[in-house]
Amino acid sequence: MGYPAAVTQFTHSTTAFASSAGFENRCGRRLAKRKLSPVFSDHVSLSTVSSISPARIAMSAPCWTRAAAISAGAKVHGETPALSLRREGSRWRIATPRGVVHADKVLLATNGFTDELWPALRRTIVPVFSSIAATAPVSDEVARSIMPTRPMLYESGHITVYYRIDQHNRLLMGGCGPMRWIKSPNDVAYPMRYAERLWPQLKGVSWTHGWNSRLAITGDHYPHVHEPAENILIPLGCNGRGVALATAMGAQLARRLIGGAKAEIDMPITGIKPIPMHAFWPVGVTTAVIAGRVRDRLGI
Ligand SMILES: Cc1cc2nc3c(=O)[nH]c(=O)nc-3n(C[C@H](O)[C@H](O)[C@H](O)COP(=O)(O)OP(=O)(O)OC[C@H]3O[C@@H](n4cnc5c(N)ncnc54)[C@H](O)[C@@H]3O)c2cc1C
């Protein structure tokens, strides 16, 4: 199987893990047909997905990820950046502000925060920001007029927008915001303006929360796995779909790290190839977002 086919198959199988496939699209199409917004039309393709809490998976589910690692004897040192990484004899030497760690094997999983730890790696991804803004709780009546059945929805246009109403009647709008860390909910202006265009009854609602972080986008929009030396694996570039994908990749990456080259995994292992003219990514992303929004608005 070629590279895209293998990764597509892997991506689809992990997406199925996070979405209720039979339900997908039907509810979105129904909402669009019922014209719950003056903007929903044939060219706005809405899909519904089911939800999971990444924080709960990472922090509390007893048989998963962090908790599983700790119960197997791992020590977790959060807020401790790796400052440098190099070979020292047959082991890896990782320097941190608080001390040096020696390791037989390294999994470098810095994704959208990738820096200079490994040569040229930073230039293989575009570290775009994705943002979410949330309103103050709205009345039951307004909530029902927006989404009577409370699905999670995303618009599969050129620039993805996704939304839901939470258990406190807050509308959460997610999508592309500014390409920098935000300081207040007002910085997430586009999803907020878009929400008011979708549902004019929201005009004047207060937006009380906003947050954002970095995603890693790759040139081919597929996740990448690199193995630039023995006993180091580098997965990155989930392209904004990492909750299920990165979780599913974890077991495979562990198998490869433990088993070495003879342990085959479903993901292809590729070379590190920097994106040409990487330094200009902020200009490129801003232009692509504006063009995508215009095309989504015009339905082309
Ligand atoms: C607003 C928003 C909404 C999203 N919504 C969804 C969604 O609905 N579904 C979905 O599937 N995905 C979603 N994503 C994407 C998802 O969060 C990512 O794909 C996922 O977190 C990737 O996991 P990861 O472990 O590869 O990277 P990350 O979660 O980014 O983790 C990388 C970690 O590496 C650490 N790090 C970096 N450099 C160093 C260093 N030198 N030393 C030590 N540590 C370092 C960072 O601090 C960070 O904790 C969303 C992202 C954002 C920002």
The ligand as an SDF file (V2000), in Angstrom:
LIG
                    3D

 53 58  0  0  0  0  0  0  0  0999 V2000
   -8.6220   24.8100   19.9630 C   0  0  0  0  0  0  0  0  0  0  0  0
   -8.2950   23.4200   19.5050 C   0  0  0  0  0  0  0  0  0  0  0  0
   -9.3120   22.5240   19.2250 C   0  0  0  0  0  0  0  0  0  0  0  0
   -9.0160   21.2150   18.8060 C   0  0  0  0  0  0  0  0  0  0  0  0
  -10.0450   20.3470   18.5610 N   0  0  0  0  0  0  0  0  0  0  0  0
   -9.7690   19.0810   18.1950 C   0  0  0  0  0  0  0  0  0  0  0  0
  -10.8110   18.1330   17.9740 C   0  0  0  0  0  0  0  0  0  0  0  0
  -11.9980   18.4640   18.1100 O   0  0  0  0  0  0  0  0  0  0  0  0
  -10.4880   16.8580   17.6080 N   0  0  0  0  0  0  0  0  0  0  0  0
   -9.1700   16.4730   17.4400 C   0  0  0  0  0  0  0  0  0  0  0  0
   -8.9110   15.3150   17.1160 O   0  0  0  0  0  0  0  0  0  0  0  0
   -8.1660   17.3440   17.6460 N   0  0  0  0  0  0  0  0  0  0  0  0
   -8.4200   18.6320   18.0140 C   0  0  0  0  0  0  0  0  0  0  0  0
   -7.3990   19.5140   18.2230 N   0  0  0  0  0  0  0  0  0  0  0  0
   -6.0310   19.0660   17.9190 C   0  0  0  0  0  0  0  0  0  0  0  0
   -5.4600   18.2300   19.0290 C   0  0  0  0  0  0  0  0  0  0  0  0
   -5.4380   18.9830   20.2100 O   0  0  0  0  0  0  0  0  0  0  0  0
   -4.0390   17.8460   18.6150 C   0  0  0  0  0  0  0  0  0  0  0  0
   -4.0730   17.1770   17.3610 O   0  0  0  0  0  0  0  0  0  0  0  0
   -3.4310   16.9160   19.6510 C   0  0  0  0  0  0  0  0  0  0  0  0
   -3.3250   17.5940   20.8660 O   0  0  0  0  0  0  0  0  0  0  0  0
   -2.0570   16.4780   19.1860 C   0  0  0  0  0  0  0  0  0  0  0  0
   -1.4990   15.6990   20.2230 O   0  0  0  0  0  0  0  0  0  0  0  0
    0.0540   15.6410   20.3930 P   0  0  0  0  0  0  0  0  0  0  0  0
    0.3160   14.8740   21.6410 O   0  0  0  0  0  0  0  0  0  0  0  0
    0.6870   15.1600   19.1200 O   0  0  0  0  0  0  0  0  0  0  0  0
    0.5500   17.1570   20.5660 O   0  0  0  0  0  0  0  0  0  0  0  0
    0.2300   18.2240   21.7030 P   0  0  0  0  0  0  0  0  0  0  0  0
   -1.0300   17.8970   22.4140 O   0  0  0  0  0  0  0  0  0  0  0  0
    0.3560   19.5720   21.0550 O   0  0  0  0  0  0  0  0  0  0  0  0
    1.4220   18.0010   22.7220 O   0  0  0  0  0  0  0  0  0  0  0  0
    2.7500   18.3950   22.4350 C   0  0  0  0  0  0  0  0  0  0  0  0
    3.4170   18.6080   23.7830 C   0  0  0  0  0  0  0  0  0  0  0  0
    4.8220   18.7260   23.6190 O   0  0  0  0  0  0  0  0  0  0  0  0
    5.2680   19.6370   24.5940 C   0  0  0  0  0  0  0  0  0  0  0  0
    6.5950   20.1510   24.1870 N   0  0  0  0  0  0  0  0  0  0  0  0
    6.9190   20.8670   23.0970 C   0  0  0  0  0  0  0  0  0  0  0  0
    8.2390   21.1300   23.0480 N   0  0  0  0  0  0  0  0  0  0  0  0
    8.7690   20.5490   24.1550 C   0  0  0  0  0  0  0  0  0  0  0  0
   10.0850   20.4870   24.6990 C   0  0  0  0  0  0  0  0  0  0  0  0
   11.1380   21.0320   24.0660 N   0  0  0  0  0  0  0  0  0  0  0  0
   10.2620   19.8250   25.8700 N   0  0  0  0  0  0  0  0  0  0  0  0
    9.2220   19.2330   26.5120 C   0  0  0  0  0  0  0  0  0  0  0  0
    7.9390   19.2590   26.0490 N   0  0  0  0  0  0  0  0  0  0  0  0
    7.7240   19.9270   24.8910 C   0  0  0  0  0  0  0  0  0  0  0  0
    4.2100   20.7240   24.5990 C   0  0  0  0  0  0  0  0  0  0  0  0
    4.2880   21.4910   25.7840 O   0  0  0  0  0  0  0  0  0  0  0  0
    2.9430   19.8870   24.4790 C   0  0  0  0  0  0  0  0  0  0  0  0
    2.4280   19.5610   25.7530 O   0  0  0  0  0  0  0  0  0  0  0  0
   -7.6700   20.8140   18.6500 C   0  0  0  0  0  0  0  0  0  0  0  0
   -6.6390   21.7250   18.9390 C   0  0  0  0  0  0  0  0  0  0  0  0
   -6.9490   23.0110   19.3570 C   0  0  0  0  0  0  0  0  0  0  0  0
   -5.8170   23.9580   19.6660 C   0  0  0  0  0  0  0  0  0  0  0  0
  1  2  1  0
  2  3  1  0
  2 52  2  0
  3  4  2  0
  4  5  1  0
  4 50  1  0
  5  6  2  0
  6  7  1  0
  6 13  1  0
  7  8  2  0
  7  9  1  0
  9 10  1  0
 10 11  2  0
 10 12  1  0
 12 13  2  0
 13 14  1  0
 14 15  1  0
 14 50  1  0
 15 16  1  0
 16 17  1  0
 16 18  1  0
 18 19  1  0
 18 20  1  0
 20 21  1  0
 20 22  1  0
 22 23  1  0
 23 24  1  0
 24 25  2  0
 24 26  1  0
 24 27  1  0
 27 28  1  0
 28 29  2  0
 28 30  1  0
 28 31  1  0
 31 32  1  0
 32 33  1  0
 33 34  1  0
 33 48  1  0
 34 35  1  0
 35 36  1  0
 35 46  1  0
 36 37  1  0
 36 45  1  0
 37 38  2  0
 38 39  1  0
 39 40  1  0
 39 45  2  0
 40 41  1  0
 40 42  2  0
 42 43  1  0
 43 44  2  0
 44 45  1  0
 46 47  1  0
 46 48  1  0
 48 49  1  0
 50 51  2  0
 51 52  1  0
 52 53  1  0
M  END
$$$$
